[in-house]
Amino acid sequence: MTSSAPAIGRPLARADVRARAGLADPAYRALLTLFAVGVFAVLALIVWECARGAAPSLAAFGWRFLVSADWDPVAEKFGALPYLYGTLVTSAMAMLLAVPPCIGAAVFLAELAPRGFGAVASFLVELLASITSIVFGVWGLFVLAPWLRVVIEPWLIAHLGFLPLFRGFPFGLGFLNAGIVLAIMIAPTIVSISREILLATSRTLREASLALGATRAESLAVTLDAARPGILGAMILALGRALGETMAVTMVIGNTNRISASLLGSGATMASVIANEFTEATSKLHLAALIELALVLFAVTVVLNAAARLLVRWTTGGRRDVAGAA
């Protein structure tokens, strides 16, 4: 009789564990679902508040707001085209300047550099990401701008001035300065994430390619192809940082509402004009136009990130893992 008690107790204990697990799993699933829905709810709330604040501007200008180059708070005429142009130009320039050397640096640190040196260099690169944007802006204003004005821009005008991109005067502040500062700011994101992705790829890919007679360079090409989804993801994150950067760009871009084909010309971005004028907007329409700029910036960020995601899916064949079949 006494020996049967443990035998009876064990099934009851297992049933109790299963009952608790049956209650915990739905609760855990509901909690995670709530978190996921909360993210979309926050985004929807941001869009709603921006649309509500921008309602006077939307009613006054409609779609002309996106194609008009006027920005006159006195006459209450507003258009986003110069700032939309400045945002896209500076972000594109930053990506062109940052992506090739940053991917090369990530490959070197992950595949070629000694392990100790790679770890130390990666730590220093990641430390660069912790520097606030105002520090980059001060550096761009007091260090980079004089150097561009005295050395780089006169050389570009003298040797490449026949191109529309390099016509103008060596002022030091403008699209070129802003693009360089943004490239430096997004470099840590690309390098650190790309390096981690390369380190996460399976070593069997390298070993198999070398065993089949591939050279070291060909083996690196195999690794890069396997890590391509992650590297493209790092580029998407860097693009988002470049599109939304405010203070550093505000300090070095020149802050004029002009559309210039020259990289030496000054301009402004949507974030910079909001930072410059939001506290000084006195009229209701001026404030609504600035809020509509924020709404346009949000839409541009979403559209470009969605396009980048589609590009990742197209270039990788829809695979999401880092190492393909590994």
C-alpha positions in Angstrom: 0.0 0.0 0.0 2.8 2.4 0.9 4.7 1.7 -2.3 1.8 2.7 -4.5 1.6 6.2 -3.1 4.7 7.5 -5.0 3.4 5.9 -8.1 0.1 7.7 -7.8 1.8 11.0 -6.8 4.1 11.1 -9.9 1.3 11.1 -12.5 -0.5 13.8 -10.4 2.7 15.9 -10.3 3.2 15.6 -14.1 -0.4 16.5 -14.7 0.0 19.5 -12.5 3.1 20.6 -14.4 1.3 20.1 -17.7 -1.7 22.2 -16.5 0.6 25.0 -15.4 2.4 24.9 -18.8 -0.9 24.9 -20.6 -1.8 28.2 -18.8 1.7 29.7 -19.1 2.1 29.2 -22.9 -1.1 31.1 -23.9 -0.2 33.9 -21.4 3.3 34.2 -22.8 2.0 34.2 -26.3 -0.6 36.9 -25.5 2.1 39.0 -23.8 4.4 38.9 -26.8 1.5 39.7 -29.1 0.7 42.7 -26.9 4.3 43.9 -27.3 4.2 43.5 -31.0 0.9 45.3 -31.4 2.2 48.0 -29.1 5.0 48.8 -31.6 2.5 49.3 -34.4 0.2 51.3 -32.0 3.0 53.7 -31.2 3.8 54.2 -34.9 0.1 54.7 -35.7 0.0 57.3 -32.8 3.0 59.2 -34.2 1.4 59.3 -37.7 -1.9 60.4 -36.2 -0.5 63.2 -34.1 1.7 64.5 -37.0 -1.3 64.4 -39.4 -3.4 66.2 -36.9 -0.8 68.9 -36.3 -0.2 69.2 -40.0 -3.9 69.5 -40.9 -3.8 73.3 -41.6 -0.8 72.9 -43.9 -2.3 69.9 -45.7 -5.5 71.9 -46.3 -3.7 75.0 -47.5 -1.1 73.4 -49.8 -2.1 69.8 -50.5 0.3 68.0 -52.8 1.9 71.3 -53.9 3.8 71.2 -50.6 6.0 68.4 -51.9 6.9 70.1 -55.2 7.1 73.7 -54.2 10.4 75.4 -53.4 8.9 78.4 -51.6 9.6 78.8 -47.9 8.5 82.2 -46.7 7.1 82.4 -43.1 6.2 86.1 -43.6 4.0 85.4 -46.7 3.0 82.0 -45.3 4.1 80.1 -48.4 5.7 76.8 -47.7 7.2 74.0 -49.8 9.3 70.9 -48.8 11.1 70.3 -52.1 14.5 71.9 -51.2 14.6 70.1 -47.8 13.5 66.8 -49.4 16.3 67.2 -51.9 18.8 68.1 -49.3 17.9 65.0 -47.2 18.2 62.6 -50.1 21.4 64.1 -51.4 23.2 64.1 -48.1 22.1 60.6 -47.2 23.0 59.2 -50.6 26.5 60.9 -50.4 27.0 59.5 -46.9 26.2 56.0 -48.1 28.4 56.3 -51.2 31.3 57.5 -49.0 30.8 55.1 -46.1 29.7 51.7 -47.5 32.8 50.6 -49.6 35.5 51.3 -47.0 33.3 50.2 -44.1 32.7 46.8 -45.7 36.3 46.5 -46.5 37.2 47.3 -42.9 34.7 44.7 -41.6 36.2 42.0 -43.9 39.7 42.9 -42.7 38.8 42.8 -39.0 36.8 39.6 -39.3 38.9 37.6 -41.8 42.4 38.9 -42.1 43.4 40.8 -39.0 45.0 39.0 -36.0 42.3 38.1 -33.4 43.6 40.4 -30.7 44.0 43.4 -33.0 40.6 42.8 -34.6 38.9 42.8 -31.1 40.6 46.0 -30.0 39.9 47.8 -33.3 36.3 46.7 -33.3 35.9 48.1 -29.7 37.4 51.5 -30.9 35.0 51.5 -33.8 32.0 50.8 -31.6 33.2 53.5 -29.2 33.0 56.0 -32.1 29.2 55.3 -32.3 28.8 56.5 -28.7 30.0 60.1 -29.6 27.1 62.5 -29.7 26.1 64.2 -32.9 26.8 67.6 -31.6 30.5 66.7 -31.3 30.6 65.6 -34.9 28.9 68.9 -35.8 31.5 70.9 -33.9 34.3 68.9 -35.6 32.7 69.5 -39.0 32.3 73.2 -38.4 35.7 74.1 -36.9 38.0 71.4 -38.4 36.5 69.9 -41.5 35.0 73.1 -43.0 38.3 75.2 -43.0 40.2 72.2 -44.5 37.5 71.8 -47.2 37.5 75.6 -47.9 41.3 75.9 -48.2 42.4 72.5 -49.6 39.8 70.2 -51.0 37.2 72.5 -52.6 39.7 74.7 -54.5 41.3 71.6 -55.9 37.9 70.2 -57.0 37.0 73.5 -58.6 40.3 73.7 -60.4 40.4 70.1 -61.7 36.7 69.1 -61.9 35.0 72.4 -62.1 33.7 71.5 -65.6 31.3 69.1 -63.9 28.1 70.6 -62.4 28.8 68.7 -59.2 31.9 70.7 -58.4 31.0 74.2 -59.5 30.7 77.1 -57.1 32.8 78.8 -54.4 34.9 77.2 -51.7 32.8 78.0 -48.8 33.4 74.9 -46.7 29.9 74.5 -45.5 27.3 72.7 -47.7 26.3 69.3 -49.0 29.9 68.0 -49.2 30.7 68.8 -45.6 27.3 67.3 -44.4 27.9 64.1 -46.5 31.3 63.6 -45.0 30.2 64.1 -41.5 27.2 61.7 -42.0 29.5 59.1 -43.5 31.7 59.2 -40.4 28.7 59.0 -38.2 27.2 55.9 -39.9 30.5 54.1 -40.3 30.5 52.4 -36.9 27.1 50.9 -37.6 28.1 49.3 -40.9 31.5 48.1 -39.6 30.4 46.6 -36.3 27.3 44.8 -37.6 29.0 43.6 -40.8 31.9 42.2 -38.8 29.6 40.4 -36.4 27.7 38.9 -39.4 30.9 37.7 -41.0 32.1 36.2 -37.7 28.7 34.4 -37.4 29.0 32.7 -40.8 29.8 29.0 -40.6 33.5 28.1 -40.9 32.5 25.1 -43.0 31.9 27.5 -45.9 35.5 28.7 -45.8 36.9 25.3 -45.2 34.8 23.7 -48.0 35.8 26.4 -50.5 39.4 26.0 -49.6 39.2 22.2 -49.8 37.8 22.5 -53.3 40.8 24.5 -54.4 39.6 28.1 -54.0 42.1 30.8 -53.3 41.8 33.0 -50.1 40.2 35.7 -52.1 37.6 33.3 -53.6 36.9 31.9 -50.1 36.3 35.5 -48.9 33.9 36.0 -51.8 31.9 32.9 -50.7 31.8 34.2 -47.1 30.6 37.6 -48.3 27.9 36.1 -50.4 26.6 34.1 -47.4 26.7 37.2 -45.2 25.0 39.4 -47.8 21.6 39.6 -46.1 23.1 40.7 -42.8 25.4 43.2 -44.5 22.5 44.7 -46.4 20.6 44.9 -43.1 23.5 46.9 -41.6 23.3 49.3 -44.6 19.6 49.8 -44.0 20.2 50.7 -40.4 22.9 53.2 -41.5 20.6 54.7 -44.0 18.0 55.3 -41.4 20.6 57.0 -39.2 21.6 59.3 -42.1 18.1 60.3 -43.0 17.1 61.3 -39.5 20.3 63.0 -38.3 19.7 66.5 -37.1 22.2 68.5 -35.1 25.4 67.6 -36.9 23.9 68.3 -40.3 22.3 71.5 -39.1 25.7 72.9 -38.1 27.5 72.1 -41.4 25.1 72.2 -44.3 24.6 75.9 -44.6 20.9 76.1 -43.9 19.5 77.7 -47.1 16.3 76.7 -48.9 18.0 76.3 -52.3 18.3 73.4 -54.7 21.9 73.2 -55.9 23.3 70.7 -58.3 26.8 71.4 -56.9 28.0 69.5 -53.9 29.8 72.7 -52.8 26.5 74.6 -52.5 24.7 75.0 -49.2 21.2 73.7 -48.5 19.1 72.1 -45.7 17.5 68.9 -44.7 14.0 68.3 -43.3 15.4 67.5 -39.9 17.7 70.6 -39.9 14.9 73.1 -40.8 12.6 71.6 -38.1 15.4 72.0 -35.6 16.1 75.6 -36.7 12.6 77.0 -36.9 10.3 74.9 -34.6 10.9 77.1 -31.6 10.6 80.3 -33.7 7.4 79.4 -35.5 4.8 82.0 -34.4 2.0 81.4 -36.9 -0.3 78.4 -36.9 0.4 77.7 -40.5 4.2 77.9 -40.1 4.0 75.4 -37.2 1.8 73.1 -39.2 4.2 73.2 -42.2 7.1 72.1 -39.9 4.9 69.3 -38.6 4.1 68.3 -42.1 7.8 68.2 -42.8 8.2 65.7 -40.0 5.4 63.7 -41.5 7.1 63.7 -44.9 10.4 62.7 -43.3 8.7 59.8 -41.6 7.1 58.7 -44.9 10.4 59.0 -46.7 12.1 56.9 -44.1 9.4 54.2 -44.3 9.5 54.1 -48.1 13.2 53.9 -48.4 13.5 51.2 -45.7 10.7 49.2 -47.4 12.5 49.6 -50.7 15.8 48.5 -49.1 14.0 45.4 -47.6 12.7 44.5 -51.0 16.2 44.9 -52.5 17.5 42.6 -49.8 14.8 40.0 -50.6 15.5 40.3 -54.3 19.3 40.1 -54.1 19.3 37.2 -51.6 16.5 35.1 -53.2 14.3 35.6 -50.1 16.7 33.8 -47.7 16.9 35.4 -44.3 19.6 33.3 -42.6 23.2 34.6 -42.4 24.9 31.7 -44.0 22.4 30.5 -46.5 22.2 26.7 -46.3 24.7 26.5 -43.4 
